[in-house]
Amino acid sequence: MVPFPNEKSNKSFTIQSARFRAGIIRKIRDFFQTRGALEVETPILSHAASTDCHIDVFKTRFEPFPGSPLKEDVFLQTSPEFHMKRLLAEGFPDIFQICKVFRNGEVGRIHNPEFTLLEWYRRDYDMYKMIEETAELCTCVLGNYRNQKKTYRDLFIEHTGIDPLKTNCAEISLFCKSKGKTHPVFDTLTDALQFTMSEIIEPLLPKDTLCFVYNFPADQAVLALLDKDDSSVARRFELYINGMEIANGFEELTDPEENLRRLREQNLKRKAMGKPVIPEDNSFIESLKAGLPLCSGTALGVDRLIAIASESESIDATISFRWEIS
């Protein structure tokens, strides 16, 4: 495949790159449609949003008419997750969506505050079947890559000698310092582990390989099902390609009360971190009471996938206008 130009201007996105992008998105649609998944659209603007303490949302104000006293805070979605699960709870079959999502405070080589996300859900799939389908999708788009699967714990021990399920912030801080990595004071063990993963482990992952990391620590899986044999880990996986996180998936937590408890727990963490509290999505919780089927879901960054397919170092060449010039 011909790589895109990498000039630091809007010239990096050309007619050629637009056609390349359209071709990749067409492949993604064909992949799911031939496998019986229904394409859906859900709202980008919503009354509630993810309470995940590690995700910052965009908030705006809705007024029914100019000067109306009935003003309401609304949010740009960070993921279509809640709405898609509501559809599943209403009886929808396997579904997928390619949409725009928004995350505040994220801009850089592989980040843009507005980006394109592919999200899909499979009824009666466990985490392992979802990993296999994610690999098949990437093979469809990228061609044949090697495939590697490792548990989060095994990967962490391999590259650091530290057991992530038994460590603490002090041990992680000392290790990072020994590797010459400066970092802010870690507020939580999750922060420490995520810093170590991104700064030390990810760059060491093998190139041209679909690297699946699974069974994440329970504290790093907000709405994932905990492993039935080991509650210290959750049935969550991430896919890395060339050191870049591409996808995040998990077996879905279906219990409405536990979902609500975890959403509230995240808000408590947000408050402790000095972040604004986000309203819990009561419509989502009510829909779960109707019965969310056993299912798994995956969210995949389309811009990043296209960057890999085009051999680009940055997502700049995969989007028509970077944030700085949009």
Sequence and secondary structure as in RCSB ss.txt:
>XXXX:A:sequence
MVPFPNEKSNKSFTIQSARFRAGIIRKIRDFFQTRGALEVETPILSHAASTDCHIDVFKTRFEPFPGSPLKEDVF
LQTSPEFHMKRLLAEGFPDIFQICKVFRNGEVGRIHNPEFTLLEWYRRDYDMYKMIEETAELCTCVLGNYRNQKK
TYRDLFIEHTGIDPLKTNCAEISLFCKSKGKTHPVFDTLTDALQFTMSEIIEPLLPKDTLCFVYNFPADQAVLAL
LDKDDSSVARRFELYINGMEIANGFEELTDPEENLRRLREQNLKRKAMGKPVIPEDNSFIESLKAGLPLCSGTAL
GVDRLIAIASESESIDATISFRWEIS
>XXXX:A:secstr
       SSGGGS HHHHHHHHHHHHHHHHHHHTTT EE    SEES     TT B EEEEE SSTT S  EEEE
E S SHHHHHHHHHTT  SEEEEEEEE BT  BTTB SEEEEEEEEEET  HHHHHHHHHHHHHHHH   EEEEE
EHHHHHHHHHS  TTT  HHHHHHHHHHTT      SSHHHHHHHHIIIIIGGGS TTEEEEEEEEEGGG TTB 
B SS TTEEEEEEEEETTEEEEEEEEB   HHHHHHHHHHHHHHHHHTT       HHHHHHHHTT  SEEEEEE
EHHHHHHHHTT SSGGGGSSS GGG 
